[in-house]
Amino acid sequence: MAELLKGWQRTHYCAEPDSEQVGKEVLLMGWAATWRNLGALIFIGLRDRTGVMQLVFDSGVLTPEQFQKAEDIRTEYVLAIKGILQERTPEMVNPNMKTGKYEVIVKDFKILSTSQTPPIYIKDDLDAAEQLRLKHRYLDLRRPVMQNIFALRHKIAMLARNFFAENGFLEIETPMLTKSTPEGARDYLVPSRVHKGKFYALPQSPQLFKQLLMVSGFDRYMQLARCFRDEDLRADRQPEFTQIDLEMSFVDENDIIALNEGFIKRLFKETLDIDIELPIKRIPYNEAMERYGSDKPDTRFGLELKNISDIVESCGFGVFTNAIANGGSVRGIKVENGVAAFSRKAIDELTEFVKIYGAKGLAWMSLKPEGIQCAFAKFLTEEQINAIIKRLDANTGDLLLFVADKDETVFAALGALRVEIAKRLNLIDENVYDILWVTDFPLLEWDDEQGRFVARHHPFTSPKDEDLELLETDPGRVRAKAYDIVINGYEAGGGSIRIHSQELQERMFKVLGFTEEQAWAQFGFLLEAFKYGTPPHGGIAYGLDRLVMLIAKTNNIRDVIAFPKVQTAACLMTKAPSNVEKKQLDELGIAVIVDEKEDDDV
């Protein structure tokens, strides 16, 4: 390769030459993106990660041998060219290209590499199946739209590093091989060859280590941290991901929020030229759930939930009354002018939609000009019907949709339904960024499967001071010093003030069902550290992948990760996970039980 490029040193990327280089020689390298043979002239669009430059191979300029060689070039060949930059004639200017005013008259060139016909087109408006794109990801990543996304990702990562460095943070790496803990998502385990039968865990987050760095006196820590969680995938999740991870000492919630609002403001200004007004609005968790049915609400549109339990608790409609009697509720949303927008068939589709979230069905009331159409109206008095209409601020032409169940199900179903309806009716302005803080989360939540309370965020989150007395007597009512930053209905980051007292941390473990022996066996290194002077501290972690996804305006997190996994946590390109040789397993002291039904082709 050294011989191949001897004497050929690139002078510019393809999109860099401008009026200052007109009439001068440039040496460019890249891929043949387009190819047109007009007989005496061959036009090739040369592409690299900055853009495309039009090349002109002129039979009057090149030798017959060179021109014959140029005729052999095909798309995706890798080229090095020397030529003179010139301005295109006015009628040939392409305003859709960054370099559309210029072209290069080729004097000499080298074919550095040939290419077979690619299985996917290297273009932005690609309609190939995602599986084919991911199988040939190295080709998919050549597309300009993908290159732009990763340039944006780099910019956001550098912006984060620079902002937090300016504010006194030190970037410190934490271990990738850590101790497995029982709380949270499932760990990815790594067997130890030296300590046979024992395992490391890949970190779900650097949580404990960054707290220990606060004990160590580093005061302000940040890291672009790789994290791993063995959990079911969704469109916005991957088994391995990157966090912008922060921790600070001698701070309270307001200190952390204020600093991070400065980061959010700079992030949006420097990437999208959007001025974010500070302070960013805050919504307590309970209000977010009551109004939007979600702890990460999208508030770019209305469709707010209304509780009508008090109106219908004594009506004769069993679906409503039974839900209320069992401690649940009846809530609804108003779809303005929904009578015209949703046919009966469409309402049936919405009914099936809410069942995905655990709801048994969807009750509805259609306020038509000729009167109210409602299957359960016969169970209600006129006063109750009028009260419902008033509560939802409804008018003729509106459609009212209700779910009755335990609160958790009602919130999940209606929270998702309002977003689905907003999408169907084009109520969401995709050019608007809706940013808010959700605060005052519950510290704990009850897990029916485990029969105990589990941490809402993690076991190291501090309870609110005014709720400490409830920790043992009424744990479900304890609020956390926790906060999430929500952007357009996505949790972009979350954090909390941490417990820094050994005594309070031990109380927390006890509420979570740990014996003293179990707590010390799992987290003794943290409890031991707390004996030696621990400052009050807290932090936050942003999902870098999710931030890039939101700012790049794509709804698929796989678009912003260079080599992502699919829904089964498999890599279609490398075929990982894969079998390993028996010798490797023997060295680790591991025996594998093979599922004969398992398909080895991932």
N, C-alpha and C positions, 0 to 999 in steps of 0.2 A: 504493500500500500504506500510505503514511503516513496518508492520509485514512481508509482502511479501519479502521485501528487507533487513530485519533485519539480520545483519552479512554479507551482500553481498554489498561490496563497490567496484565499478569499479576501476581497477588499470590502464587500458589503453583503448584508442580507438582502433578499430579493426586494423588500419594500422600502429599503433605505435610500437608494439613489434619488436625488431631487435636482432642481434646476442648477445647483452648483456643480453637478457632475456632467451636465450636458456637454457633449463634445469630447469627453474624457473616457479613457478606458476603465472598465470595471470588470472584476472577475467574480462571478456568482456561482453558487453551487446549490443544487436542490433536485427536486423530482419533476419529471415532465407531467404536468397536470392535464394539459390539453394539447392536441396535435392536429394541425390542418396542413395538407399538402395542396398548394395551388399551382403546381407545375414548377415554375422557376423560383417560387418562394415557398418556404415552409415556415409556418408560425407555430411556436411552442410556448405554452404558458409554463414558466418555471416556478415551482412552488417550494417555499420553505416555511418555517413557523411564523414568519412575519407577514407573508402575503405572496402575491404572484406578480412576476414580471414577464411581459411579453418579449419573446426572443424572435428575431427575424433571421432565418437562414436563407441568404441570397445566393443564387447560383452564379451571379456576377461578381460576388465578393469572395466566395469560397472556391477552392480548387475543385475540379470534378470529383476527385477522390473524397474530399471532405463532404461535398454535397451528397454523394452517393451514400456515405456513412450516415449523414443526417436523415436520409430517407428511411434508414433502418430503425430510427428511434421510435419507440412506442410509449404510451402512457405508463408512468411509474418507473421508467428508466431513471437512474441517478446520473446527473450530468454536472460537469464543470465547464463553464464557458468564459471566454474572454471576448469582449466586444466594446463597441462605442455606444454610450447612452445618447439617445436623441429624442426630441419631442415628436410626438405623433402629429400628423396633419389634423386640423380641426375636426374634419368629418370622421376621423378614426378614434377620437378621444372617447374613452369609456368612463363615464362619471361614476359608475358603480364599483370601480376598482380604485384602491388607494394609489396605485401606480398607473392609473388609466391615461395619464398625459404622456407617458414615456414608453419607450421600447429600446431594446438593445440590438444593434446590428452585429451579429456574431462574426468574429474574425477567426476564432479557433475554438475547439471544444474537445472534451474527452467524455466518453461513456464510462463512468466509474462502476456501474452495475446495471445489469439487465433485470427485467421483471416479467414473470408470467402474467397472464390476465388475472387481475385480482378477483376474488370471489364476491367482493362488495365494491360499489363505486366509491371513489374518494371524493365525496361532495357533501355539501351541507344538507340539502333537502333529500336525505336518504330515507327510503321506505323499506329497507331490509329488516328482517326479523331481528329482534334484540339478541336472540341466541346466536345467530350467525355473526352479528357484530362482535359479541363477546368472545366467540371462538377464535376470531381473527382480530383481537383487540388492537394489536400493533398497527393494523390497517385502519381500523375505526379511529384511532387516535391521530392519524394523519389529517383527518378532516379539519378544515379551518375552524369550524365551530367548536370542536373539541380542544384544539390547540388554544383557542381564546379562553376557554373555561379554565384550563390549567395555568395559563398566564395570570388569570384573575385569582386563582387559588394561591399562586406564589405571591401575588401582591398583597393579599389579605394576610398571609402568614408573616410576611415581612413587616406589614403595617402593625400587626399585633406585637411582634418582637420589639419594634422600634418604640411604639407607644408605651409599653410597660417598662422598657429599659429607661425611657425618659422619666418615668415615675418611680424609679428606685428599685425595680424588680431585678433579681438575678435569675438567669436561666440555669437550672440545675437538673440533671438527669436522674431519674429514679429507676430502680431495678425492673427488669422485664421478667426475671424469674423470682417469684414471690411465694408467699405462703397461702394455701387455699383456706378460704373462710366460708362458713356456712350461710351467711346472709347474702341477699341480693340474687343476681342471676347466676346461672351455672358457670363454673370456671372451665376454661381450657386447661387441661392438665398436661404436664411435661414430665415423663419418667426420669428418674435419676439413675445413671449407670453406676456411679460410685456408691450411692446409698440405695441398693436394690430394694424394691417394694415401697419406696417413698417417692413422692411427687412434688414438683414445683407447680405453681399455677401462673398462667399469664395474667397480668393485672387487668382487672375490670376498670380500675382507675388508680391513680397514684395516691388515693385518699390518705392512707395511714402514713405513708412516707412524707407527704407534704406537711402533715401535722407534726411529724417528728422533726422536720426541718424548722418549724416554728419553735419547738422546744430547743432546738440547736442554736437559736438566736439569729437565723438568717433574715427574719422579719418580713421580707417580701420575696416570694418565689414565683416563677412562672416556668412553663415548659410546654412545648408542642408534644404532647404525650400520646403514644400509641396505646390503645386499650382494646381489650378482647372480651367478648361476652358470648357464651354459647346459648343463644336464645333464638326463638323463631324470628325469621326476617320479615320485614315489611318494606314498603316502598322507600321509607326514609331511614332504614336501619341496615347495618352490615355487621358481620361477626367481628371484624376488626375496623377500628375507626380512630380518628385523631381528635384530641381535645386541646383547646387552648386553656391550659390549667393554671389556676392562680391560687395563692394563699397569702394572707396578710396577718400581721400581729398588731395588737393594741388598737383594734377597730371594733365598731358595731355595725349593724345592718346598713345604716344610712351612709357610713363611710364607704363601704364596699359598693353600694348602689351608685353613689355620686361619682366615684372614680370610673366605674364601668359605663356610666352614661357618657362620660367624656370619650371613652373608647368607641362606643356605638356611634356617637356623633361624628367622630373622625372617620370611622369605617365607611359610613354612608356618604360622607362628603367626598372622600378620596376615591371611592369606587363608582358611585353613581351620581355624584354632584348633587346630592339631596341634602338639604339642611334639616336636621332633626331638631325639633324644638325641645328644649330642656326646661324643667325636669320632665322625664317620661312619666305618663300617668301610671298610677298604681291601683290595682283592684284586689281586695282581700279574697282569699280562696272561696269563702262561703258565698260572697256576692257573685263571683265568676260562675259558680255552679248554679246558683239560683237563676241568674239571668241568661246564661249561655249553655248550661249543662256540660261545661268542660273547664278543666283547670288550665287549658291553653286555648282560650277563646279567640276566634277570628271576629273582630268587631268592626270590620269594614262594611258590614251590613246589619240590618236589624234582626227581625225574626226572633225576638227575645222570648224566653219561656215565661209563662204566667202560671202560678199555682192556683187551682180552683178547688182544692180539697175541701175548704171550709164551705163552699157553696153546694157541693154535691155529696157531702158525707152522709146525709140522711135521705138521699134520693133512692129510688127503687131499683137502680141499675147496678146489678151485682158486681160487674166488672170494676166499677168505681168504688162501691162501698166495701167490697172485700179487700181491695188494695189498701184502702185507708185503715180498715180494721186491723190489718196485719202490719201496721206501722209504716206503710208506704204513702204514696201521694198520687194525685191526678194533676197533670200539668199539660199545658197546650201552647201552641204557637199560632199566630195569625199570618196567613199568606194573603197579602193585600192583592185584590183582584184575582184571587186564586181560583174562583169558580170558572172563569174563562180559560185559565192557564192549565187546569188539571181536569181531565176527563175521569170518568169512573174507572176506566182501565188504568190510567196513570196513578190514581189513588190506590188501587190494588197493588201496583208496583211499589209504591211507597210503603204499603203495609208489609210487603215481603222484605223491604229494605230494613225496617226497624227490627224485624225478627232476627236479623244478623246480630243485633246488639242485645238480644235476650228478651225483647218485648214480645208479649203474646199476640199483640195485634195493634191496630191503629183505629181509634174512634174518630169520627169526623162530623163536622157540621157545616153545611153549605148554605150561605146566606144569599139565596137567589132572589131576584126581583119579585117573583111570584110567591115567595114564601121560603121558610126554612126547610131544608131537606136534611134529615138527621135520623139515623136508625134508632137512637136511644132517646129521642125527644119525648116519646110516650111515657118515659119514666120520670120526666122532669116537670115541675110546675112552670107556669109562664114566668113567675118571678125568678125562678132559678135560671131559666133560659136567658132572660134579660140581664141577670147578674153576670152570667158567663160572657155575654156579648159586651157588656160594659167593662168587665175585668180585662178583656183582651182588646178593648178599644176598637171593636170591629164595626164594619159598615156593610151595606148591601154590596154584594159582589165578592166579599172576602170568604176564604176557606179557612176553617178552624180545625186543627189536628191535635189529637189528645193521646197521651199514653198514661196508663194506670198500672203501677207496679211498685216494688220497693224503690226507694229513691235512687239507689245506685243504677238500677236498670233504666228508670225514667230519664235520668240525666244522660246516660250513655246513648240511649235511643234518640231522644230529642236533640241532644247536642250534635249528633251525626246527621240527623234529619235536616236541621236548619242549614247545615253546610251543603248537603245534597240539593236541597231546594234552591239555595242561592246559586249554585252552579247551573242548575237546569234553567233558571230564569235569568241568568247573566246579571246577577245583582252585585257581583264582585268586580271592583275596578282593579285589574291586575297591575296597573301602574302606580298604585298606592301602597305604601308600606305602613302597616298598622303595628305599632310597637307598644308594649305595655309590660309592666311588672305584675306578677301575681305573687301575693305575700300571704303570710299567716296560714300556712298549710297545716293540716293536722300532723302532729308528730308521729302518730301511729295509726295503723288500720288493722281491722280484725281479719284474720285469714281463716276461713271456714275449714279449709283442707287440713291446715296444721293445728287448728283449734287453739290459736294464740294470737296475740298482737305481734305485728311485724313493723319494722321501721318504714315510714312512708318514703323517705329519701335514703338514709343509711343510719346505723346505730350511733353515729358520732355527732348527730345534729343536736344542738342545744334546745331544750324547751324554753318557751317564754317564761321570764321570771315570775310573772303573775299567775302562771299555771302550774308552777312546780309542786304546789301542795296537792294537785290532782293526780300526780304521776302514778301513785300506787292505788288511789281510791277510785279514780274515774279516768283511766288512761286515754279513752277515746275522745275526751274533750280537750286534751292538752294540745296547744298549738305550738308550732315550731318557729324558731328564728330562721326561717327559710324563705327563699325568693327565687322565682324563675323569670327569665326574660323571654317574652313570647313575641314572635314576629309572624304576622299573617296566619295565626292559628297553629304555628309550630313552636315547640319548646326549643329555643336556640341556645339556651344555657340555663344552668341552675346552680344554686349554692346555698350556703347557710353559715351561721355562726356555729362553731363547734363547741362541744363539751371540752373544758380544759381542766376539770376537777376529777381526780381519781374516784372520789366518793360518789359524785353524780354519775360518772360513767358506769360504775358498778351498779348503781340503782337502775340505770337504763338497761343494762344487760339482764338484771333480775326481772324487770317488767317484761322483757322479751323472752323469758323462759329459760335463761341460762342459769345453771348452778354456779356458785362461786368457782368451783373447780373447772367447769367448762369455760367460763369467761377467761380465767387466767391461762388455761391451756391454749385457747385460740388467740387471745389478745394481751397476754401477759407482758409482752415487750412494750406495748403502748401504756398499759396501766403502770408498769414500772417506771417509764419515762415521766409520767405525770407526778411522780414523787419529788422531782428535782427542779421545780420552778418552771411552770408552764404559763406562758402569757395568754391572755384572752386572744382568740384568733378566729378567722373565718375566711371563706373564699368562694370561688365560683369556677365553673368549667363550662366553656362553650363547645358545642360540637362544631369543629371546623368544617367538616364535610357538609353539615346542614346549613351553616352560614353561607358557604359557597353556593349551595343549591338554591338558597333563597335569593341571593344577590344576582346569580346567573339566570334566574327565572326559569329553572327547570324543575319539574316535579318528580324527578327520579334521581335518587342519591347516587346511583351507579354511574350517572353521567359525570360526576365530579371526583370519582375515585379512579385512579389510573388502571388498576387491574382488580375489579370488584368481583364479589361472589354473587351467585344467583340465589333463588329462594331456598334451595337445599343446602346452602353454605358451601357449594362446590364451585371450583374454577373451571369453566368450560375450555379455557385455553390450555392450561397445564394438566388438566384432569386430576387436580388435587381435590379431596384427599385420595391417596392411592395406597396400594399394598406396599409393604416393605419386606425385605428379605428376612428369612427366619434367623439368620445370623445376628442381625440387628436386634431382633426381639429377644434372642437368647442372652445377649450381652446385657440387656435391661432387665432380664428376669421376668419377661411378660409372655403370657400365653394368650392367644386370640381365639375367641369363639366365633366362628364364621356363620353368618346367617345365609343359608343356602339360597334363600329367595332374593337376596340382595343383588341388585344389578351392579356389576363392576364398572359399567360405563356411566360415569357421572357427566 
